[in-house]
Amino acid sequence: MAPKKLSTKRSRRDAAVEGTSVAPEFDSHRFRSAEHQQCFEAIKGWLFHRERRIQLRDNEYTDFQEEIARRHWTSLVTPMAKFDPDIVLEFYANAWSTEEGVWDMWSWVRGQWIPFDADALSQFLDDPLVLEEGRECEFSQRWNRADGFDEEAIAQLLCIPGQDFARTTAGR
C-alpha cells in the first residue's frame, strides 16, 4: 500500500489559529506604547484656553513689534484659528518620557513622528539656528552658568507688579 499523501489544504481550524495574532494592548496608530495611552487617559480632562489674537496698529508698541520681527516669531504670535484638542493631547501624551531622565524630543501623532527638538523648532520659526562647532545656544549658555537664571530679575520683568511665580514640585 502506498503512503498517504500529505494534504496541502489547511483546515479551517489551522487557518484560524495561524491567522490570529496577539492584538496590541494599546492603539498603536495613536500611541507609542500602552504607557503613553495611559498618559493620554490621565490628561484627557485638560482644558485648553483659546489664544487671543492681538492686532497691533503699525504705530503701537513698535519696539515690541520690531523684536517679534527680529526673532522671526510672527508664526508664534499668530494663533491657529482651529485645532483638534484630541490631537494636541496625543502629541503631549506621546511626548511624555516613560523612562526617568530620557527625552527623545519626538512625539507620535496619528501614525506620524513629529520632532520637537531645537532644529525642528528653528525650522518652524523659519530661522534655523546655526552654531559654530562646540558652541551652545544662548538659552543653554545661561542655563549652564554657575549662577543659573536670575529668577528674581525674570519675575520682576515678566510678572504683573506685585505678583510672583511658583515652581512645580519637580523644581520647574
Secondary structure, DSSP 8 states (H G I E B T S, - for coil): --------S--HHHHHHHH-----SS-TTT-SSHHHHHHHHHHTT------------TTSSHHHHHHHHHTT-TTTSS--S---HHHHHHHHHHHS-SSTT---SEEEETTEEEE-SHHHHHHHTT------TT---HHHHHHHSTT---HHHHHHHHS-TT------TT--
